[in-house]
Amino acid sequence: MTASDVLRRGPQTDIEAIGTQTGARALLPVPLLAIHGASDSIIAPVNTIALVRQYLCFNGPPAASAERASAAELPKADSERTECTADDREVTTLEWRIDGRLVVRYVAIAGLGHAWSGSDDALPFNDARAPDASALVSEFLRDALPEEYAPPTRRRQPKPSTWDRNDRMHPSGAGRQTPLNVR
């Protein structure tokens, strides 16, 4: 079996057994965003599903990792929504949480091939139609990361004049204006 065979057909091993055998769970797992074009002819959707299933075995809520549905199916998500873009492309989003914290977001985009959506389709592997995959990544980071690591748009912005480059209040109340403390 070659790598391209695996990409087209999916893994031939029990990816969940690998997670179960390790028995390890991260205290605060790195969140996973899995975006997949439903019409991708290079990487089969079962690969994205296998990635999510294995991630949940290692890091997910016990109920999700305990479910043993078909290898081609995702375990029951904590939330699921389907939306249509302005040009009528269906986008399905499933999310799993641990203690209220988003740990996995799976996004399936109907009609998207092996391409980055919402970008310049004059370039290879790009698709101009919505959704904007870059915006999906940014939204995911805002939603999944703890506030201290979130992109600047989510943080409360301190007044640059009262904070120093290490995000500490200056004793004098007047901060130094450096590129490091401007977000």
VMD Tcl script that builds the backbone (N, CA, C; Angstrom):
set m [mol new atoms 549]
animate dup $m
set s [atomselect $m all]
$s set {name element resname resid chain x y z} {
  {N N MET 1 A 0.848 -1.180 0.000}
  {CA C MET 1 A 0.000 0.000 0.000}
  {C C MET 1 A 0.889 1.238 0.000}
  {N N THR 2 A 0.558 2.192 -0.857}
  {CA C THR 2 A 1.333 3.428 -0.945}
  {C C THR 2 A 0.627 4.536 -0.170}
  {N N ALA 3 A 1.349 5.636 0.027}
  {CA C ALA 3 A 0.765 6.783 0.733}
  {C C ALA 3 A -0.451 7.307 -0.018}
  {N N SER 4 A -0.398 7.339 -1.335}
  {CA C SER 4 A -1.550 7.836 -2.086}
  {C C SER 4 A -2.750 6.894 -1.944}
  {N N ASP 5 A -2.507 5.599 -1.764}
  {CA C ASP 5 A -3.611 4.668 -1.496}
  {C C ASP 5 A -4.297 5.023 -0.183}
  {N N VAL 6 A -3.496 5.322 0.826}
  {CA C VAL 6 A -4.063 5.691 2.130}
  {C C VAL 6 A -4.843 6.990 2.004}
  {N N LEU 7 A -4.314 7.961 1.280}
  {CA C LEU 7 A -5.017 9.235 1.114}
  {C C LEU 7 A -6.361 9.043 0.423}
  {N N ARG 8 A -6.411 8.157 -0.572}
  {CA C ARG 8 A -7.655 7.938 -1.314}
  {C C ARG 8 A -8.646 7.056 -0.563}
  {N N ARG 9 A -8.162 6.082 0.206}
  {CA C ARG 9 A -9.060 5.091 0.821}
  {C C ARG 9 A -9.155 5.181 2.332}
  {N N GLY 10 A -8.177 5.793 2.984}
  {CA C GLY 10 A -8.179 5.875 4.435}
  {C C GLY 10 A -7.270 4.841 5.058}
  {N N PRO 11 A -7.069 4.927 6.361}
  {CA C PRO 11 A -6.164 4.009 7.048}
  {C C PRO 11 A -6.728 2.591 7.096}
  {N N GLN 12 A -5.830 1.611 7.082}
  {CA C GLN 12 A -6.236 0.211 7.150}
  {C C GLN 12 A -6.062 -0.348 8.562}
  {N N THR 13 A -5.662 0.483 9.501}
  {CA C THR 13 A -5.467 0.046 10.878}
  {C C THR 13 A -6.556 0.641 11.751}
  {N N ASP 14 A -6.712 0.083 12.924}
  {CA C ASP 14 A -7.695 0.584 13.880}
  {C C ASP 14 A -7.082 1.769 14.612}
  {N N ILE 15 A -7.352 2.961 14.115}
  {CA C ILE 15 A -6.726 4.160 14.681}
  {C C ILE 15 A -7.170 4.404 16.120}
  {N N GLU 16 A -8.367 3.979 16.480}
  {CA C GLU 16 A -8.842 4.161 17.844}
  {C C GLU 16 A -8.106 3.241 18.808}
  {N N ALA 17 A -7.764 2.039 18.355}
  {CA C ALA 17 A -7.026 1.106 19.203}
  {C C ALA 17 A -5.670 1.695 19.578}
  {N N ILE 18 A -5.068 2.420 18.651}
  {CA C ILE 18 A -3.781 3.061 18.940}
  {C C ILE 18 A -3.952 4.038 20.100}
  {N N GLY 19 A -5.010 4.837 20.052}
  {CA C GLY 19 A -5.276 5.793 21.132}
  {C C GLY 19 A -5.580 5.097 22.449}
  {N N THR 20 A -6.355 4.032 22.401}
  {CA C THR 20 A -6.718 3.297 23.610}
  {C C THR 20 A -5.491 2.626 24.222}
  {N N GLN 21 A -4.633 2.062 23.383}
  {CA C GLN 21 A -3.440 1.371 23.880}
  {C C GLN 21 A -2.491 2.314 24.599}
  {N N THR 22 A -2.405 3.546 24.150}
  {CA C THR 22 A -1.497 4.476 24.817}
  {C C THR 22 A -2.049 4.877 26.178}
  {N N GLY 23 A -3.367 4.981 26.284}
  {CA C GLY 23 A -3.992 5.327 27.556}
  {C C GLY 23 A -3.663 6.714 28.046}
  {N N ALA 24 A -3.024 7.509 27.229}
  {CA C ALA 24 A -2.603 8.843 27.657}
  {C C ALA 24 A -3.646 9.879 27.279}
  {N N ARG 25 A -3.851 10.828 28.168}
  {CA C ARG 25 A -4.724 11.969 27.910}
  {C C ARG 25 A -3.970 13.227 28.289}
  {N N ALA 26 A -4.020 14.195 27.427}
  {CA C ALA 26 A -3.363 15.472 27.721}
  {C C ALA 26 A -4.188 16.234 28.748}
  {N N LEU 27 A -3.514 16.986 29.623}
  {CA C LEU 27 A -4.232 17.802 30.597}
  {C C LEU 27 A -5.008 18.909 29.909}
  {N N LEU 28 A -4.397 19.541 28.936}
  {CA C LEU 28 A -5.042 20.585 28.155}
  {C C LEU 28 A -4.644 20.359 26.704}
  {N N PRO 29 A -5.409 19.539 25.989}
  {CA C PRO 29 A -4.995 19.182 24.630}
  {C C PRO 29 A -4.994 20.379 23.691}
  {N N VAL 30 A -4.103 20.315 22.723}
  {CA C VAL 30 A -4.089 21.302 21.655}
  {C C VAL 30 A -5.357 21.073 20.837}
  {N N PRO 31 A -6.162 22.101 20.604}
  {CA C PRO 31 A -7.409 21.899 19.863}
  {C C PRO 31 A -7.160 21.538 18.406}
  {N N LEU 32 A -8.123 20.847 17.818}
  {CA C LEU 32 A -8.014 20.371 16.440}
  {C C LEU 32 A -9.094 21.001 15.575}
  {N N LEU 33 A -8.676 21.569 14.453}
  {CA C LEU 33 A -9.590 22.040 13.418}
  {C C LEU 33 A -9.371 21.162 12.204}
  {N N ALA 34 A -10.407 20.481 11.750}
  {CA C ALA 34 A -10.327 19.617 10.573}
  {C C ALA 34 A -11.310 20.144 9.537}
  {N N ILE 35 A -10.783 20.679 8.441}
  {CA C ILE 35 A -11.608 21.201 7.351}
  {C C ILE 35 A -11.424 20.260 6.173}
  {N N HIS 36 A -12.528 19.838 5.587}
  {CA C HIS 36 A -12.415 18.907 4.463}
  {C C HIS 36 A -13.423 19.238 3.381}
  {N N GLY 37 A -12.942 19.245 2.151}
  {CA C GLY 37 A -13.821 19.415 1.001}
  {C C GLY 37 A -14.499 18.089 0.700}
  {N N ALA 38 A -15.810 18.086 0.686}
  {CA C ALA 38 A -16.554 16.841 0.465}
  {C C ALA 38 A -16.324 16.282 -0.930}
  {N N SER 39 A -15.849 17.095 -1.862}
  {CA C SER 39 A -15.570 16.628 -3.227}
  {C C SER 39 A -14.074 16.461 -3.484}
  {N N ASP 40 A -13.305 16.320 -2.432}
  {CA C ASP 40 A -11.853 16.151 -2.565}
  {C C ASP 40 A -11.561 14.781 -3.158}
  {N N SER 41 A -10.909 14.762 -4.323}
  {CA C SER 41 A -10.589 13.491 -4.982}
  {C C SER 41 A -9.177 13.015 -4.641}
  {N N ILE 42 A -8.435 13.810 -3.886}
  {CA C ILE 42 A -7.067 13.454 -3.507}
  {C C ILE 42 A -7.051 12.790 -2.129}
  {N N ILE 43 A -7.724 13.403 -1.169}
  {CA C ILE 43 A -7.770 12.868 0.195}
  {C C ILE 43 A -9.214 12.505 0.516}
  {N N ALA 44 A -9.438 11.246 0.789}
  {CA C ALA 44 A -10.789 10.757 1.067}
  {C C ALA 44 A -11.297 11.309 2.396}
  {N N PRO 45 A -12.603 11.597 2.482}
  {CA C PRO 45 A -13.176 12.096 3.734}
  {C C PRO 45 A -12.917 11.179 4.930}
  {N N VAL 46 A -12.764 9.883 4.697}
  {CA C VAL 46 A -12.531 8.951 5.800}
  {C C VAL 46 A -11.229 9.283 6.538}
  {N N ASN 47 A -10.274 9.928 5.857}
  {CA C ASN 47 A -9.036 10.327 6.525}
  {C C ASN 47 A -9.291 11.415 7.565}
  {N N THR 48 A -10.108 12.382 7.222}
  {CA C THR 48 A -10.437 13.448 8.168}
  {C C THR 48 A -11.230 12.866 9.336}
  {N N ILE 49 A -12.147 11.969 9.036}
  {CA C ILE 49 A -12.932 11.315 10.085}
  {C C ILE 49 A -12.008 10.510 10.994}
  {N N ALA 50 A -11.048 9.776 10.413}
  {CA C ALA 50 A -10.099 9.001 11.210}
  {C C ALA 50 A -9.268 9.913 12.109}
  {N N LEU 51 A -8.863 11.068 11.586}
  {CA C LEU 51 A -8.098 12.026 12.383}
  {C C LEU 51 A -8.898 12.489 13.596}
  {N N VAL 52 A -10.161 12.858 13.370}
  {CA C VAL 52 A -11.016 13.322 14.472}
  {C C VAL 52 A -11.231 12.192 15.475}
  {N N ARG 53 A -11.523 10.993 15.003}
  {CA C ARG 53 A -11.759 9.857 15.900}
  {C C ARG 53 A -10.527 9.559 16.750}
  {N N GLN 54 A -9.363 9.553 16.115}
  {CA C GLN 54 A -8.143 9.266 16.871}
  {C C GLN 54 A -7.859 10.383 17.875}
  {N N TYR 55 A -8.063 11.633 17.472}
  {CA C TYR 55 A -7.857 12.756 18.395}
  {C C TYR 55 A -8.755 12.594 19.620}
  {N N LEU 56 A -10.021 12.259 19.374}
  {CA C LEU 56 A -10.950 12.098 20.494}
  {C C LEU 56 A -10.559 10.922 21.385}
  {N N CYS 57 A -9.980 9.875 20.819}
  {CA C CYS 57 A -9.495 8.760 21.645}
  {C C CYS 57 A -8.379 9.222 22.575}
  {N N PHE 58 A -7.498 10.049 22.054}
  {CA C PHE 58 A -6.379 10.540 22.859}
  {C C PHE 58 A -6.812 11.618 23.851}
  {N N ASN 59 A -7.677 12.526 23.413}
  {CA C ASN 59 A -7.921 13.753 24.176}
  {C C ASN 59 A -9.370 14.066 24.486}
  {N N GLY 60 A -10.283 13.384 23.854}
  {CA C GLY 60 A -11.663 13.829 23.888}
  {C C GLY 60 A -12.433 13.443 25.123}
  {N N PRO 61 A -13.681 13.888 25.147}
  {CA C PRO 61 A -14.551 13.511 26.242}
  {C C PRO 61 A -14.729 11.987 26.248}
  {N N PRO 62 A -14.771 11.366 27.427}
  {CA C PRO 62 A -14.880 9.906 27.483}
  {C C PRO 62 A -16.033 9.338 26.664}
  {N N ALA 63 A -17.176 10.006 26.646}
  {CA C ALA 63 A -18.327 9.487 25.894}
  {C C ALA 63 A -18.017 9.424 24.407}
  {N N ALA 64 A -17.370 10.454 23.870}
  {CA C ALA 64 A -17.058 10.469 22.436}
  {C C ALA 64 A -16.005 9.429 22.092}
  {N N SER 65 A -15.012 9.275 22.958}
  {CA C SER 65 A -13.953 8.322 22.647}
  {C C SER 65 A -14.405 6.885 22.879}
  {N N ALA 66 A -15.451 6.673 23.675}
  {CA C ALA 66 A -15.930 5.319 23.942}
  {C C ALA 66 A -16.832 4.795 22.835}
  {N N GLU 67 A -17.439 5.712 22.075}
  {CA C GLU 67 A -18.332 5.282 21.000}
  {C C GLU 67 A -17.555 4.525 19.938}
  {N N ARG 68 A -18.093 3.406 19.507}
  {CA C ARG 68 A -17.421 2.590 18.489}
  {C C ARG 68 A -18.346 2.415 17.296}
  {N N ALA 69 A -18.596 3.493 16.603}
  {CA C ALA 69 A -19.394 3.415 15.373}
  {C C ALA 69 A -18.469 2.950 14.258}
  {N N SER 70 A -18.981 2.907 13.067}
  {CA C SER 70 A -18.176 2.555 11.900}
  {C C SER 70 A -16.990 3.506 11.788}
  {N N ALA 71 A -15.874 3.000 11.280}
  {CA C ALA 71 A -14.680 3.831 11.114}
  {C C ALA 71 A -14.933 5.014 10.184}
  {N N ALA 72 A -15.975 4.943 9.380}
  {CA C ALA 72 A -16.297 6.025 8.447}
  {C C ALA 72 A -17.284 7.024 9.041}
  {N N GLU 73 A -17.639 6.845 10.301}
  {CA C GLU 73 A -18.599 7.746 10.947}
  {C C GLU 73 A -17.946 8.459 12.123}
  {N N LEU 74 A -18.412 9.672 12.362}
  {CA C LEU 74 A -17.934 10.428 13.515}
  {C C LEU 74 A -18.781 10.100 14.741}
  {N N PRO 75 A -18.182 10.149 15.932}
  {CA C PRO 75 A -18.994 9.977 17.140}
  {C C PRO 75 A -19.935 11.174 17.303}
  {N N LYS 76 A -20.930 11.010 18.127}
  {CA C LYS 76 A -21.901 12.088 18.360}
  {C C LYS 76 A -21.187 13.332 18.878}
  {N N ALA 77 A -21.444 14.437 18.197}
  {CA C ALA 77 A -20.815 15.710 18.565}
  {C C ALA 77 A -21.644 16.412 19.631}
  {N N ASP 78 A -21.006 17.338 20.330}
  {CA C ASP 78 A -21.724 18.159 21.312}
  {C C ASP 78 A -22.618 19.177 20.622}
  {N N SER 79 A -22.214 19.596 19.436}
  {CA C SER 79 A -23.064 20.500 18.657}
  {C C SER 79 A -22.843 20.235 17.178}
  {N N GLU 80 A -23.899 20.495 16.405}
  {CA C GLU 80 A -23.832 20.304 14.961}
  {C C GLU 80 A -24.712 21.351 14.309}
  {N N ARG 81 A -24.192 21.953 13.240}
  {CA C ARG 81 A -24.991 22.927 12.489}
  {C C ARG 81 A -24.633 22.830 11.009}
  {N N THR 82 A -25.608 23.096 10.180}
  {CA C THR 82 A -25.399 23.141 8.737}
  {C C THR 82 A -25.890 24.495 8.252}
  {N N GLU 83 A -25.033 25.167 7.501}
  {CA C GLU 83 A -25.354 26.492 6.977}
  {C C GLU 83 A -25.103 26.485 5.474}
  {N N CYS 84 A -25.748 27.402 4.776}
  {CA C CYS 84 A -25.511 27.578 3.346}
  {C C CYS 84 A -24.841 28.922 3.126}
  {N N THR 85 A -23.821 28.931 2.289}
  {CA C THR 85 A -23.153 30.179 1.949}
  {C C THR 85 A -24.026 30.956 0.969}
  {N N ALA 86 A -23.647 32.189 0.686}
  {CA C ALA 86 A -24.419 33.031 -0.227}
  {C C ALA 86 A -24.540 32.403 -1.611}
  {N N ASP 87 A -23.527 31.621 -2.008}
  {CA C ASP 87 A -23.593 30.970 -3.321}
  {C C ASP 87 A -24.070 29.514 -3.209}
  {N N ASP 88 A -24.788 29.239 -2.134}
  {CA C ASP 88 A -25.491 27.971 -1.939}
  {C C ASP 88 A -24.582 26.752 -1.730}
  {N N ARG 89 A -23.445 26.945 -1.116}
  {CA C ARG 89 A -22.569 25.834 -0.756}
  {C C ARG 89 A -22.886 25.459 0.693}
  {N N GLU 90 A -23.147 24.174 0.934}
  {CA C GLU 90 A -23.503 23.703 2.274}
  {C C GLU 90 A -22.243 23.452 3.105}
  {N N VAL 91 A -22.237 23.995 4.331}
  {CA C VAL 91 A -21.115 23.845 5.247}
  {C C VAL 91 A -21.647 23.231 6.539}
  {N N THR 92 A -21.140 22.043 6.877}
  {CA C THR 92 A -21.565 21.352 8.098}
  {C C THR 92 A -20.433 21.420 9.109}
  {N N THR 93 A -20.760 21.859 10.315}
  {CA C THR 93 A -19.769 22.017 11.374}
  {C C THR 93 A -20.188 21.189 12.585}
  {N N LEU 94 A -19.287 20.337 13.065}
  {CA C LEU 94 A -19.494 19.554 14.281}
  {C C LEU 94 A -18.434 19.957 15.282}
  {N N GLU 95 A -18.817 20.003 16.562}
  {CA C GLU 95 A -17.881 20.411 17.608}
  {C C GLU 95 A -17.968 19.474 18.806}
  {N N TRP 96 A -16.801 19.249 19.420}
  {CA C TRP 96 A -16.706 18.479 20.650}
  {C C TRP 96 A -16.024 19.356 21.687}
  {N N ARG 97 A -16.486 19.257 22.933}
  {CA C ARG 97 A -15.973 20.091 24.022}
  {C C ARG 97 A -15.595 19.230 25.225}
  {N N ILE 98 A -14.647 19.738 25.995}
  {CA C ILE 98 A -14.294 19.154 27.288}
  {C C ILE 98 A -14.459 20.268 28.307}
  {N N ASP 99 A -15.304 20.045 29.290}
  {CA C ASP 99 A -15.562 21.054 30.331}
  {C C ASP 99 A -15.875 22.419 29.727}
  {N N GLY 100 A -16.655 22.430 28.661}
  {CA C GLY 100 A -17.066 23.668 28.020}
  {C C GLY 100 A -16.049 24.241 27.043}
  {N N ARG 101 A -14.846 23.691 27.005}
  {CA C ARG 101 A -13.788 24.193 26.115}
  {C C ARG 101 A -13.838 23.441 24.788}
  {N N LEU 102 A -13.847 24.176 23.692}
  {CA C LEU 102 A -13.836 23.586 22.360}
  {C C LEU 102 A -12.503 22.878 22.134}
  {N N VAL 103 A -12.561 21.567 21.799}
  {CA C VAL 103 A -11.328 20.824 21.533}
  {C C VAL 103 A -11.251 20.340 20.088}
  {N N VAL 104 A -12.397 20.123 19.439}
  {CA C VAL 104 A -12.399 19.700 18.036}
  {C C VAL 104 A -13.511 20.417 17.294}
  {N N ARG 105 A -13.162 20.947 16.131}
  {CA C ARG 105 A -14.163 21.470 15.197}
  {C C ARG 105 A -13.905 20.793 13.854}
  {N N TYR 106 A -14.918 20.112 13.348}
  {CA C TYR 106 A -14.862 19.424 12.056}
  {C C TYR 106 A -15.764 20.187 11.102}
  {N N VAL 107 A -15.216 20.598 9.957}
  {CA C VAL 107 A -15.983 21.371 8.977}
  {C C VAL 107 A -15.940 20.624 7.650}
  {N N ALA 108 A -17.106 20.221 7.148}
  {CA C ALA 108 A -17.227 19.576 5.839}
  {C C ALA 108 A -17.879 20.565 4.890}
  {N N ILE 109 A -17.224 20.799 3.753}
  {CA C ILE 109 A -17.698 21.798 2.797}
  {C C ILE 109 A -18.121 21.098 1.509}
  {N N ALA 110 A -19.423 21.126 1.230}
  {CA C ALA 110 A -19.961 20.479 0.032}
  {C C ALA 110 A -19.441 21.186 -1.211}
  {N N GLY 111 A -19.089 20.395 -2.214}
  {CA C GLY 111 A -18.650 20.954 -3.486}
  {C C GLY 111 A -17.220 21.454 -3.509}
  {N N LEU 112 A -16.509 21.344 -2.408}
  {CA C LEU 112 A -15.112 21.784 -2.366}
  {C C LEU 112 A -14.213 20.584 -2.639}
  {N N GLY 113 A -13.306 20.757 -3.595}
  {CA C GLY 113 A -12.335 19.713 -3.896}
  {C C GLY 113 A -11.110 19.856 -3.013}
  {N N HIS 114 A -9.958 19.460 -3.532}
  {CA C HIS 114 A -8.694 19.533 -2.806}
  {C C HIS 114 A -8.160 20.956 -2.951}
  {N N ALA 115 A -8.752 21.896 -2.198}
  {CA C ALA 115 A -8.427 23.311 -2.360}
  {C C ALA 115 A -8.709 24.080 -1.077}
  {N N TRP 116 A -8.124 25.265 -0.997}
  {CA C TRP 116 A -8.349 26.201 0.106}
  {C C TRP 116 A -9.481 27.118 -0.332}
  {N N SER 117 A -10.587 27.097 0.390}
  {CA C SER 117 A -11.755 27.873 -0.039}
  {C C SER 117 A -11.637 29.345 0.345}
  {N N GLY 118 A -12.342 30.180 -0.434}
  {CA C GLY 118 A -12.378 31.612 -0.172}
  {C C GLY 118 A -11.095 32.326 -0.551}
  {N N SER 119 A -10.380 31.785 -1.516}
  {CA C SER 119 A -9.098 32.382 -1.894}
  {C C SER 119 A -9.042 32.604 -3.410}
  {N N ASP 120 A -7.873 32.892 -3.920}
  {CA C ASP 120 A -7.697 33.226 -5.324}
  {C C ASP 120 A -7.672 31.964 -6.178}
  {N N ASP 121 A -8.749 31.712 -6.912}
  {CA C ASP 121 A -8.813 30.474 -7.697}
  {C C ASP 121 A -7.938 30.500 -8.947}
  {N N ALA 122 A -7.214 31.604 -9.170}
  {CA C ALA 122 A -6.232 31.623 -10.247}
  {C C ALA 122 A -4.993 30.823 -9.846}
  {N N LEU 123 A -4.859 30.558 -8.557}
  {CA C LEU 123 A -3.738 29.787 -8.037}
  {C C LEU 123 A -4.139 28.325 -7.881}
  {N N PRO 124 A -3.176 27.407 -8.017}
  {CA C PRO 124 A -3.515 25.989 -7.854}
  {C C PRO 124 A -4.008 25.691 -6.441}
  {N N PHE 125 A -4.916 24.757 -6.331}
  {CA C PHE 125 A -5.462 24.289 -5.055}
  {C C PHE 125 A -6.137 25.402 -4.263}
  {N N ASN 126 A -6.763 26.328 -4.963}
  {CA C ASN 126 A -7.523 27.413 -4.352}
  {C C ASN 126 A -8.902 27.453 -4.991}
  {N N ASP 127 A -9.881 27.856 -4.208}
  {CA C ASP 127 A -11.266 27.937 -4.652}
  {C C ASP 127 A -11.819 29.269 -4.158}
  {N N ALA 128 A -12.326 30.083 -5.056}
  {CA C ALA 128 A -12.792 31.424 -4.702}
  {C C ALA 128 A -14.108 31.415 -3.916}
  {N N ARG 129 A -14.858 30.338 -4.013}
  {CA C ARG 129 A -16.172 30.309 -3.354}
  {C C ARG 129 A -16.038 30.218 -1.834}
  {N N ALA 130 A -17.053 30.733 -1.167}
  {CA C ALA 130 A -17.121 30.673 0.288}
  {C C ALA 130 A -17.314 29.221 0.729}
  {N N PRO 131 A -16.980 28.967 1.993}
  {CA C PRO 131 A -16.534 29.890 3.036}
  {C C PRO 131 A -15.046 30.204 2.910}
  {N N ASP 132 A -14.646 31.283 3.542}
  {CA C ASP 132 A -13.251 31.685 3.571}
  {C C ASP 132 A -12.534 30.815 4.604}
  {N N ALA 133 A -11.701 29.889 4.155}
  {CA C ALA 133 A -11.024 28.969 5.072}
  {C C ALA 133 A -10.123 29.711 6.054}
  {N N SER 134 A -9.510 30.798 5.620}
  {CA C SER 134 A -8.670 31.580 6.538}
  {C C SER 134 A -9.503 32.157 7.672}
  {N N ALA 135 A -10.699 32.623 7.356}
  {CA C ALA 135 A -11.598 33.135 8.393}
  {C C ALA 135 A -12.045 32.000 9.326}
  {N N LEU 136 A -12.267 30.802 8.775}
  {CA C LEU 136 A -12.624 29.649 9.613}
  {C C LEU 136 A -11.509 29.352 10.616}
  {N N VAL 137 A -10.271 29.435 10.179}
  {CA C VAL 137 A -9.138 29.192 11.073}
  {C C VAL 137 A -9.098 30.253 12.165}
  {N N SER 138 A -9.244 31.506 11.783}
  {CA C SER 138 A -9.221 32.598 12.758}
  {C C SER 138 A -10.348 32.459 13.783}
  {N N GLU 139 A -11.554 32.153 13.318}
  {CA C GLU 139 A -12.689 31.952 14.232}
  {C C GLU 139 A -12.416 30.795 15.183}
  {N N PHE 140 A -11.845 29.715 14.659}
  {CA C PHE 140 A -11.531 28.563 15.488}
  {C C PHE 140 A -10.531 28.934 16.580}
  {N N LEU 141 A -9.485 29.659 16.223}
  {CA C LEU 141 A -8.497 30.054 17.220}
  {C C LEU 141 A -9.115 30.933 18.302}
  {N N ARG 142 A -9.985 31.851 17.904}
  {CA C ARG 142 A -10.670 32.695 18.894}
  {C C ARG 142 A -11.557 31.858 19.809}
  {N N ASP 143 A -12.240 30.865 19.234}
  {CA C ASP 143 A -13.184 30.066 20.009}
  {C C ASP 143 A -12.512 28.993 20.863}
  {N N ALA 144 A -11.373 28.452 20.406}
  {CA C ALA 144 A -10.796 27.282 21.060}
  {C C ALA 144 A -9.661 27.587 22.032}
  {N N LEU 145 A -8.927 28.648 21.780}
  {CA C LEU 145 A -7.774 28.905 22.630}
  {C C LEU 145 A -8.171 29.644 23.896}
  {N N PRO 146 A -7.475 29.357 24.994}
  {CA C PRO 146 A -7.718 30.157 26.206}
  {C C PRO 146 A -7.477 31.629 25.888}
  {N N GLU 147 A -8.156 32.485 26.593}
  {CA C GLU 147 A -8.137 33.908 26.270}
  {C C GLU 147 A -6.731 34.484 26.166}
  {N N GLU 148 A -5.822 34.034 27.023}
  {CA C GLU 148 A -4.471 34.606 26.978}
  {C C GLU 148 A -3.705 34.248 25.705}
  {N N TYR 149 A -4.168 33.236 24.953}
  {CA C TYR 149 A -3.513 32.854 23.709}
  {C C TYR 149 A -4.339 33.199 22.481}
  {N N ALA 150 A -5.512 33.725 22.674}
  {CA C ALA 150 A -6.421 33.998 21.558}
  {C C ALA 150 A -5.900 35.140 20.695}
  {N N PRO 151 A -6.328 35.185 19.429}
  {CA C PRO 151 A -5.941 36.313 18.574}
  {C C PRO 151 A -6.372 37.630 19.200}
  {N N PRO 152 A -5.694 38.714 18.894}
  {CA C PRO 152 A -5.943 40.001 19.531}
  {C C PRO 152 A -7.381 40.481 19.489}
  {N N THR 153 A -8.173 40.113 18.502}
  {CA C THR 153 A -9.531 40.633 18.417}
  {C C THR 153 A -10.394 40.169 19.578}
  {N N ARG 154 A -10.010 39.114 20.261}
  {CA C ARG 154 A -10.808 38.613 21.376}
  {C C ARG 154 A -10.365 39.205 22.707}
  {N N ARG 155 A -9.117 39.615 22.794}
  {CA C ARG 155 A -8.606 40.140 24.049}
  {C C ARG 155 A -9.132 41.537 24.313}
  {N N ARG 156 A -9.278 41.847 25.578}
  {CA C ARG 156 A -9.567 43.227 25.928}
  {C C ARG 156 A -8.290 44.017 25.707}
  {N N GLN 157 A -8.393 45.115 25.021}
  {CA C GLN 157 A -7.216 45.882 24.670}
  {C C GLN 157 A -6.864 46.868 25.778}
  {N N PRO 158 A -5.692 46.682 26.406}
  {CA C PRO 158 A -5.268 47.675 27.394}
  {C C PRO 158 A -4.851 48.949 26.685}
  {N N LYS 159 A -4.899 50.031 27.403}
  {CA C LYS 159 A -4.422 51.284 26.831}
  {C C LYS 159 A -2.911 51.167 26.707}
  {N N PRO 160 A -2.362 51.370 25.499}
  {CA C PRO 160 A -0.916 51.203 25.311}
  {C C PRO 160 A -0.087 52.079 26.237}
  {N N SER 161 A -0.624 53.197 26.669}
  {CA C SER 161 A 0.170 54.096 27.495}
  {C C SER 161 A 0.320 53.610 28.930}
  {N N THR 162 A -0.435 52.613 29.366}
  {CA C THR 162 A -0.328 52.179 30.759}
  {C C THR 162 A 0.208 50.770 30.929}
  {N N TRP 163 A 0.616 50.137 29.840}
  {CA C TRP 163 A 1.108 48.762 29.919}
  {C C TRP 163 A 2.495 48.692 29.312}
  {N N ASP 164 A 3.365 47.888 29.903}
  {CA C ASP 164 A 4.703 47.752 29.337}
  {C C ASP 164 A 4.764 46.553 28.392}
  {N N ARG 165 A 5.931 46.281 27.856}
  {CA C ARG 165 A 6.077 45.228 26.857}
  {C C ARG 165 A 5.809 43.839 27.403}
  {N N ASN 166 A 5.772 43.664 28.713}
  {CA C ASN 166 A 5.472 42.367 29.311}
  {C C ASN 166 A 4.039 42.311 29.832}
  {N N ASP 167 A 3.195 43.218 29.352}
  {CA C ASP 167 A 1.791 43.298 29.762}
  {C C ASP 167 A 1.641 43.501 31.264}
  {N N ARG 168 A 2.548 44.289 31.834}
  {CA C ARG 168 A 2.427 44.640 33.247}
  {C C ARG 168 A 2.208 46.137 33.347}
  {N N MET 169 A 1.457 46.534 34.345}
  {CA C MET 169 A 1.206 47.952 34.568}
  {C C MET 169 A 2.510 48.612 35.018}
  {N N HIS 170 A 2.841 49.735 34.401}
  {CA C HIS 170 A 4.019 50.487 34.832}
  {C C HIS 170 A 3.737 51.095 36.189}
  {N N PRO 171 A 4.731 51.076 37.101}
  {CA C PRO 171 A 4.510 51.685 38.424}
  {C C PRO 171 A 4.082 53.144 38.330}
  {N N SER 172 A 4.598 53.843 37.331}
  {CA C SER 172 A 4.255 55.256 37.191}
  {C C SER 172 A 2.882 55.446 36.550}
  {N N GLY 173 A 2.317 54.358 36.011}
  {CA C GLY 173 A 1.046 54.461 35.313}
  {C C GLY 173 A 1.222 54.817 33.853}
  {N N ALA 174 A 2.459 55.124 33.455}
  {CA C ALA 174 A 2.724 55.454 32.053}
  {C C ALA 174 A 3.549 54.337 31.437}
  {N N GLY 175 A 3.069 53.780 30.372}
  {CA C GLY 175 A 3.772 52.664 29.745}
  {C C GLY 175 A 4.700 53.128 28.646}
  {N N ARG 176 A 5.579 52.231 28.269}
  {CA C ARG 176 A 6.458 52.494 27.140}
  {C C ARG 176 A 5.726 52.118 25.869}
  {N N GLN 177 A 5.869 52.898 24.856}
  {CA C GLN 177 A 5.235 52.617 23.575}
  {C C GLN 177 A 6.215 51.826 22.718}
  {N N THR 178 A 6.068 50.480 22.699}
  {CA C THR 178 A 6.944 49.648 21.875}
  {C C THR 178 A 6.058 48.752 21.027}
  {N N PRO 179 A 6.598 48.264 19.915}
  {CA C PRO 179 A 5.806 47.370 19.073}
  {C C PRO 179 A 5.356 46.112 19.815}
  {N N LEU 180 A 6.062 45.727 20.877}
  {CA C LEU 180 A 5.706 44.505 21.603}
  {C C LEU 180 A 4.441 44.661 22.431}
  {N N ASN 181 A 4.070 45.877 22.807}
  {CA C ASN 181 A 2.869 46.004 23.631}
  {C C ASN 181 A 1.683 46.542 22.848}
  {N N VAL 182 A 1.827 46.672 21.540}
  {CA C VAL 182 A 0.720 47.122 20.710}
  {C C VAL 182 A 0.156 45.897 20.020}
  {N N ARG 183 A -1.122 45.650 20.216}
  {CA C ARG 183 A -1.726 44.453 19.604}
  {C C ARG 183 A -2.737 44.846 18.591}
}
mol reanalyze $m
mol bondsrecalc $m
mol representation Tube
mol addrep $m
